Amino acid sequence: MRVVMLSPEVYPYAKTGGLADVLAALPPALAAAGVEVTVCVPGYRSALRAAGTPAPGPRLYAPIASRMEAAEMVCVPGAPVPTVLLRADRYFDRDGLYGEGGQDYPDNAERFAFFCRAALEWLRAEREPPDVLHVHEWQAALAPAFLRATAALYPELGRVRTVLTLHNLAFQGRFPADHWHVLNLDARYFVPEFLEFYGEINFLKAGMVFADALTTVSPRYAAEIQTPAFGEGLDGVLRARGAALRGILNGIDDAVWDPATDPHLPARYRAGDLAGKARCKRALQAELGLEVGDDAPLLGVVSRLAEQKGFDLLAVALPPALEAWDAELAVLGSGEERYERWVRELEARFPGRVGAHVGPAASTTAWQSSTPRPAPARASSSPPTRPTPSWPPSSARSAPAATPPAGPAWSPTAWRRTSPGAGPPPSTGRCTRRWSAAGSNSRPLTRPASARARGPRRRGRPPPLRSGE
């Protein structure tokens, strides 16, 4: 079986958190089980630097909005499994992965829509398409949507099955509706049954709707995210797709995380000989300016500093616990400014007992992926009593999922070159009316305020299932 993984991160080429570690460990584990795995990651500046001097790869063009943009597929030499960097300097030659200075890049919607389109162009040009396209997180979640909603553009990939893994539902890739033109999807997909999410475009929801299977990081998390408390506004979508959702417990790579062999520790230890662990504790105490000794318990936190990780609870519970107990605390992480400030205040309040490295310099990232926003507030805690529609419509889940809308000049393959990934039409270098002016994709999405107040137009569809209902 041949599997291609699309991910915004993989260690050591791009990392902001645990996703990169998963993508560093899972593909080699699958390869050891006999699966042919290839990983594709955006060609960030940091990724190209970490890859050394890879040889130039094949060049392709992919549509974004009304134009064609170039990309180069760069193979990483010496990677544990075949790894390809999708190089497009216009989008990825930047200091950060998703933003800088605590702010997302304003063109993130376009950047990762292009990543997904270009990856599909690369796959359709391959001699043999994969059996499974496995995408991770919102940055890659549009690929299943593009593959099914514009299936006529990718006839070579018609038999490819898709899987979306949800690592952290708080990060969804939500963008204003005026970015819709970037996606080159028909406007009929901007409805609650598909990509629309309380007036915004939701990239993660696109993958949840269109992927053949959904996985997440544990059975418990798979159950939790189907509830209003943990579903981040998408619990209704996940319940509707519950038959396709599986929780698979994350593991660790014991070839890396093994204190008996870890070269980064000041001393090694194992279950039968813990002498080295005491030496490691004393070295950490000295490094953080804590009182060095074997008696006091040493608590450790290595985390993104965010409310989602429970720091609102720690802010209440830790100070009295440190006052009452003869314990020490070591903190390593970066994240929300209020929690970074709180850790520093705690360090000043308990000198010699709290030590911390916080802020961008303390972690592998200067900015976490697209800032999570709270799910839209509900009008009431109980969903309205109305029949639950079949969601998403079955026609959206079979390939081809989208029948071209009737229109005099609409042809989804009018622009298609005979050679997949070849250059743009020579006349203008642009996408020559890939999406006809007669098609609904060219019409504005806005409607009069009175019409918007009435909600989405039905046009004979069953009542839409709003996320969380």
C-alpha positions in Angstrom: 0.0 0.0 0.0 1.3 3.5 -0.9 0.5 6.3 1.5 1.3 10.0 1.0 1.1 12.3 4.0 0.5 16.1 3.7 1.5 17.9 6.9 2.4 21.5 7.8 5.2 20.2 10.0 7.6 17.4 10.4 10.7 17.3 12.6 13.5 18.2 12.0 12.4 20.4 9.1 9.5 22.4 10.6 8.2 22.2 14.2 6.0 24.2 16.5 4.7 21.3 18.7 3.8 17.7 18.9 2.5 17.4 15.3 6.1 17.5 14.0 7.1 14.8 16.4 4.2 12.6 15.2 5.2 13.1 11.6 8.8 12.2 12.5 7.8 8.9 14.1 4.7 7.6 12.4 6.0 7.3 8.8 9.1 5.3 9.7 6.9 3.0 11.9 4.5 2.5 9.0 7.5 1.8 6.6 8.8 -0.8 9.0 5.4 -2.5 8.8 5.7 -2.7 5.0 3.8 0.5 4.0 5.3 2.7 1.3 5.2 6.2 2.8 6.0 9.6 1.4 5.8 12.8 3.4 5.1 16.2 1.8 5.7 19.5 3.8 5.7 23.1 2.7 9.2 24.3 1.8 9.6 26.8 4.6 12.9 28.7 4.8 13.7 26.8 8.0 12.9 23.5 6.2 15.1 24.1 3.3 17.9 25.1 5.6 17.5 22.0 7.7 17.4 19.8 4.5 21.0 20.9 3.6 21.5 21.3 -0.1 18.8 19.2 -1.8 18.9 18.9 -5.6 16.3 20.9 -7.6 13.2 19.0 -8.3 10.4 19.0 -10.8 8.5 22.3 -11.3 4.7 22.5 -11.5 1.9 25.1 -11.5 -1.2 25.1 -9.5 -4.3 27.4 -9.5 -4.9 29.9 -6.8 -7.7 32.4 -7.1 -7.6 33.5 -10.8 -4.0 32.8 -11.5 -1.4 30.0 -11.7 1.5 30.0 -9.2 4.7 28.0 -9.5 6.1 25.4 -7.1 9.1 23.1 -7.0 9.1 19.7 -5.5 12.4 19.2 -3.6 13.4 15.8 -2.4 15.2 15.7 1.0 18.4 13.6 0.8 18.9 11.1 3.5 15.4 11.4 5.1 14.2 8.3 7.0 11.3 8.0 4.6 11.0 9.8 1.2 10.3 13.4 2.1 9.4 16.2 -0.3 9.4 19.9 0.4 6.9 21.9 -1.7 8.9 25.0 -2.4 7.1 28.2 -3.3 9.1 31.1 -2.1 6.2 33.6 -2.5 4.4 31.7 0.3 6.9 29.9 2.4 10.2 31.8 2.3 9.6 33.6 5.6 11.0 33.7 9.1 8.0 32.0 10.7 5.8 29.1 9.7 2.4 30.7 10.4 3.2 34.2 11.6 5.6 36.5 13.3 5.5 38.6 16.4 2.4 36.9 17.8 0.4 37.6 14.7 -0.7 35.3 11.9 0.4 36.0 8.4 -2.6 37.8 6.7 -2.3 35.5 3.6 -2.4 32.1 5.5 -5.6 31.1 3.7 -4.0 31.6 0.4 -0.7 30.0 1.5 -2.2 26.7 2.6 -4.9 26.6 -0.1 -2.0 26.7 -2.5 -0.1 24.0 -0.6 -3.1 21.7 -1.0 -3.7 22.5 -4.7 0.0 22.1 -5.6 0.3 18.8 -3.7 -2.6 17.4 -5.8 -0.9 18.6 -9.0 2.2 16.8 -7.9 0.3 13.6 -7.1 -1.5 13.5 -10.4 1.8 13.9 -12.2 3.3 10.9 -10.4 3.7 7.7 -12.3 1.5 5.8 -9.8 -1.0 7.6 -7.6 -1.1 6.7 -3.9 -3.7 4.4 -2.4 -4.3 6.8 0.6 -3.8 10.5 1.0 -3.4 11.1 4.7 -3.6 14.8 5.7 -2.9 16.4 9.0 -4.5 19.5 10.6 -6.2 22.4 9.0 -3.3 23.5 6.9 -3.7 20.3 4.8 -7.4 19.7 5.3 -8.5 21.3 2.0 -6.8 18.6 0.0 -9.7 16.1 0.4 -12.2 18.9 -0.3 -10.4 19.9 -3.5 -10.1 16.3 -4.6 -13.8 15.6 -4.2 -15.5 18.9 -4.8 -13.5 19.5 -8.0 -13.0 15.8 -8.9 -13.0 16.5 -12.7 -9.7 18.3 -12.3 -8.0 15.3 -10.9 -9.1 12.2 -12.9 -5.8 10.4 -12.1 -6.6 10.5 -8.4 -10.2 9.3 -8.6 -9.5 6.1 -6.7 -7.4 7.7 -3.9 -9.0 7.4 -0.5 -8.4 10.2 2.0 -7.8 10.3 5.8 -7.8 13.4 8.0 -6.1 13.3 11.4 -7.3 15.8 14.0 -4.5 16.6 16.3 -5.9 19.7 18.0 -9.4 20.8 17.3 -8.7 24.3 18.7 -6.8 25.2 15.6 -9.3 25.2 12.7 -8.1 27.6 10.0 -11.0 30.0 10.1 -11.0 32.9 7.6 -13.4 35.6 6.5 -15.8 34.9 3.7 -14.1 37.3 1.4 -11.3 34.8 1.0 -13.6 32.4 -0.8 -12.3 33.3 -4.3 -8.9 31.9 -3.3 -10.2 28.4 -3.1 -11.7 28.1 -6.6 -14.7 26.2 -5.2 -18.2 26.7 -6.4 -20.2 29.1 -4.1 -22.7 26.3 -3.3 -20.0 24.9 -1.0 -20.2 28.0 1.2 -23.1 26.6 3.2 -23.3 25.1 6.7 -23.3 21.6 5.2 -19.9 22.1 3.8 -17.2 24.8 4.5 -19.3 27.7 6.0 -18.9 28.1 9.8 -20.9 31.0 11.3 -20.2 33.2 8.4 -16.5 32.2 8.0 -14.6 29.6 5.9 -13.4 26.7 8.1 -10.5 24.8 6.5 -10.6 22.0 9.1 -14.3 21.5 8.6 -13.7 21.1 4.9 -11.5 18.1 5.6 -14.0 16.7 8.2 -16.8 16.9 5.6 -15.0 15.4 2.6 -12.4 13.0 4.0 -13.3 9.3 3.7 -12.0 8.7 7.3 -11.2 10.7 10.3 -8.7 9.9 13.1 -7.6 11.6 16.2 -5.0 11.1 18.9 -6.8 8.8 21.3 -10.1 7.0 21.8 -11.0 9.3 24.7 -10.3 12.5 22.6 -12.5 11.0 19.8 -15.3 10.8 22.3 -14.7 14.1 23.9 -14.7 16.2 20.7 -18.2 14.9 19.9 -19.5 16.8 22.9 -20.3 20.6 23.2 -17.8 20.9 26.0 -14.8 19.9 23.8 -16.0 20.0 20.2 -14.9 23.7 19.7 -18.2 24.3 17.8 -17.7 21.3 15.5 -19.2 18.6 17.7 -22.3 18.4 15.6 -20.2 17.7 12.5 -18.2 15.1 14.3 -21.3 13.3 15.6 -22.7 13.3 12.1 -19.5 11.7 11.0 -19.1 9.5 14.0 -19.1 6.3 12.0 -15.9 7.5 10.1 -14.1 8.7 13.3 -11.5 6.6 15.1 -9.3 7.5 18.1 -5.8 6.0 17.8 -3.7 6.5 20.9 -0.5 8.4 20.2 2.7 6.6 21.2 6.3 7.7 21.6 9.4 6.8 19.6 11.3 4.8 22.2 14.4 5.0 20.0 14.5 8.7 20.7 12.9 9.1 24.1 15.0 6.5 26.0 16.9 7.8 29.1 19.2 4.8 28.7 20.6 6.1 25.4 19.6 9.8 25.2 22.8 11.7 24.3 21.3 15.0 25.6 21.1 13.9 29.2 24.0 14.6 31.6 23.7 11.0 32.8 21.9 7.9 31.6 19.6 5.7 33.6 17.2 2.8 33.3 14.6 1.1 35.4 17.1 -1.1 37.1 19.6 1.7 37.9 18.3 5.1 38.7 21.5 6.7 39.9 21.8 8.7 36.7 18.3 10.1 37.2 19.5 11.8 40.5 22.4 13.3 38.6 20.0 14.7 36.0 17.9 16.2 38.7 20.8 18.0 40.3 22.0 19.3 36.9 18.5 20.7 36.1 18.3 22.4 39.5 21.7 24.0 38.9 20.8 25.2 35.4 17.5 26.8 36.6 19.0 28.4 39.7 17.0 26.1 42.1 18.3 24.8 45.4 20.3 21.7 44.6 19.4 18.6 46.6 17.8 15.2 46.4 15.1 15.6 49.0 12.7 18.2 47.5 10.2 16.9 44.9 10.9 18.5 41.5 7.8 19.2 39.4 8.2 19.8 35.7 6.1 21.4 33.0 7.1 21.4 29.3 4.2 22.8 27.4 2.7 25.5 25.3 1.5 28.1 27.8 -2.2 28.3 26.9 -5.5 28.1 28.6 -6.2 24.9 26.7 -3.4 23.2 28.5 -4.9 24.0 31.9 -2.8 27.0 33.0 -5.8 28.8 34.3 -6.2 26.0 36.8 -2.5 25.9 37.7 -2.5 29.7 38.3 -5.0 29.1 41.1 -3.6 25.8 42.5 0.2 26.1 42.3 0.9 29.1 44.6 -0.8 27.7 47.7 0.7 24.3 46.9 4.2 25.7 46.7 3.7 27.6 50.0 2.5 24.4 51.8 4.9 21.9 50.3 8.7 21.7 50.2 8.7 21.3 46.4 10.4 22.8 43.4 9.0 23.7 39.9 10.7 23.7 36.5 8.9 25.3 33.6 9.8 25.3 29.9 7.5 26.7 27.2 6.1 29.7 25.4 2.6 30.8 24.5 0.1 33.4 25.7 1.7 36.5 27.2 -0.5 36.4 30.3 0.8 32.9 31.2 4.4 33.8 30.4 4.1 36.8 32.7 2.5 34.6 35.4 5.4 32.1 35.3 7.9 34.9 35.6 6.0 36.3 38.6 5.9 32.9 40.2 9.6 32.6 39.7 10.2 35.9 41.4 7.8 35.0 44.3 9.5 31.7 45.0 13.3 32.3 44.4 15.3 29.1 44.4 12.2 27.0 44.2 10.7 28.0 40.8 12.9 28.1 37.7 11.7 28.8 34.2 12.7 29.3 30.6 9.7 31.0 28.9 9.2 32.9 25.7 10.2 32.2 22.1 13.8 31.5 23.0 12.7 28.7 25.3 11.0 26.6 22.7 11.4 25.4 19.1 8.8 27.9 17.9 8.4 31.7 17.7 4.7 31.4 17.1 2.2 28.7 17.4 0.0 27.8 14.5 -3.0 29.9 13.5 -4.3 31.3 16.8 -7.3 29.4 18.1 -10.5 31.3 18.6 -13.3 30.3 20.8 -16.3 28.6 19.1 -19.1 31.0 18.4 -21.5 31.5 21.3 -24.7 29.4 21.2 -28.0 31.1 21.4 -29.1 28.4 23.9 -27.6 25.4 25.5 -30.1 23.1 23.8 -30.2 22.5 20.1 -33.5 23.4 18.4 -35.9 20.5 17.9 -35.9 19.8 14.3 -35.1 16.7 12.2 -31.4 16.0 11.8 -30.6 16.1 8.1 -28.3 13.5 6.5 -25.1 15.4 6.8 -23.1 15.8 4.6 -25.3 14.8 1.7 -24.2 11.5 0.3 -23.5 13.0 -3.1 -20.7 15.0 -1.5 -18.8 11.9 -0.4 -18.6 9.9 -3.6 -16.2 10.7 -6.4 -16.8 12.8 -8.3 -18.6 14.7 -5.6 -19.4 17.8 -7.5 -21.4 17.9 -10.7 -20.6 21.1 -12.6 -23.4 23.6 -12.3 -25.4 24.3 -15.4 -24.0 27.3 -17.3 -23.2 28.2 -20.8 -19.4 28.3 -20.5 -18.5 26.4 -17.3 -15.9 23.7 -17.9 -13.8 22.5 -15.0 -11.2 21.1 -17.4 -11.0 23.9 -19.9 -7.7 25.0 -18.5 -6.2 21.6 -18.0 -2.9 20.9 -19.7 -2.2 17.6 -21.3 0.8 17.2 -19.2 0.0 17.4 -15.4 1.7 20.2 -13.6 3.0 21.8 -16.8 3.3 25.5 -17.2 0.4 28.0 -17.4 -1.2 28.8 -20.8 1.4 30.7 -22.8 -0.9 33.5 -23.9 -1.4 35.2 -20.5 0.4 33.0 -17.9 -2.9 33.0 -16.0 -5.7 30.5 -15.5 -7.7 31.0 -18.7 -11.2 31.2 -17.2 -10.9 28.0 -15.4 -13.9 29.1 -13.6 -16.3 30.7 -16.1 -17.8 34.1 -15.5 -21.2 32.3 -16.0 -20.4 30.0 -13.0 -21.6 30.9 -9.5 -18.0 31.0 -8.3 -17.6 34.4 -10.0 -20.6 36.0 -8.1 -20.1 37.9 -4.9 -20.9 36.0 -1.7 -22.5 38.9 0.0 -26.3 39.4 0.0 -28.4 42.2 1.3 -28.6 42.5 5.1 -32.2 41.5 5.1 -31.4 38.3 3.3 -28.4 37.5 5.5 -30.6 38.0 8.6 -32.9 35.2 7.3 -30.0 32.8 7.1 -28.7 30.7 4.2 -30.8 30.1 1.2 -32.4 26.6 1.2 -33.0 26.0 -2.6 -34.6 22.7 -1.8 -31.9 21.4 0.6 -32.7 19.8 3.9 -32.3 22.2 6.9 -28.5 22.7 7.4 -26.9 21.2 10.4 -25.1 24.0 12.2 -21.9 23.0 13.9 -22.7 21.9 17.5 -26.4 21.1 16.8 
